[in-house]
């Protein structure tokens, strides 16, 4: 599979400005425990190559409606599992019917939907200690790969700066970036396209189905798999009307929340980190003769599927605009795009692909440009991804 490199953009800061500113299951033998029952690598590869790419699969189901059902699969819906797939009742703060799967585990869930249509799959999982690489699994629906990419579904790990401190000082006062460590926690993620970040949509007929998670790499504990209709964000105008109906239309005020781009709270890879620009005082913090971290490295934040998350606190509820200090020299005379999540969701369609135009010097850019785009924030803690 060829991965397309995503053009990078350097970020110095974000600004949020107020509008005025265990059941009994059968054992399933796997290649690790029964070589005679195993499917050879050649046969597996042939099966993958005989399947269409997701684009062709999606096109073949383009006239199908979105599904209407919503259900969650857990260990209670297991119909088969390999001997090394363990059932748990409590793990890392979560209780319920959980299943631990290793890189050699094979598990099958049984379920039914009443309405035929296109459905997304969303896992709640905990990536256990391993190599630091993403967790991978092959997904089979009703005993078959629905499309090629389903043979290598990827689930992110979460990394953070060690001790929650973004840098340390050396004897000369230079800021040395902190080591990245894995933030071991529960996470929700769609089974998704690693290039676009969009959730894969699976066509299900009305009736009974099976979902198999076949061996891949790394270990994870699964709390649930949500089978649900796709929920694409609506248009900005619809979002704003909903907010105005619920919170009113007053967009006055001069509140400003500043988030330094180099002070990342969580990220998808240890290799994503802040860096230093000493060539101009247009970025803050700045020091001519010392190294201070003042930007999110565009060279490190350039691959499909990467993400960074910032936590911030809104002292006052109200409407805010999102603005950036950025530089983009990676795509001459063109734009690069970033998807923006507020509190874990894209608030409206226009932030599915926010464009950053070519800029060979640091520039300020507000989402929506000449037509301001506002988001409503309640008082309290929030996240920006």
ABEGO torsion letter per residue (X at the ends): XBBBBBBBBBBABBBBBBAAXXBBBBBBBBAAABAAABBBAAAAAAAAAABBBAAAAAAAAAABBBBABBBBBBAAABABBBAABBBBABBGGBBEBBBBBBAABBBBBBBBBABBEBBBBBBBBBBBBBAGBBBBBBBBBGGBBABAAAABBBBBBBBBBBGGBABBBBAAGBBBBBBBBBBBBBBBBBBBBAAAGBBBBBBBBBEBBBBBBBBBBEBBBBABBBBBBBBBBBBAAAAAAAAAAAAEABABEABBBBBBAABBABBABAABBBBBBAABAABOBBBAABBBBABBBAAABABBGBBBBBBBBBABBEBBBBBBBBBBAABBGBBBBBBBBBGGBBABAAAABBBBBBBABBBBBBBGEABBBBBBBBBEBBBBX
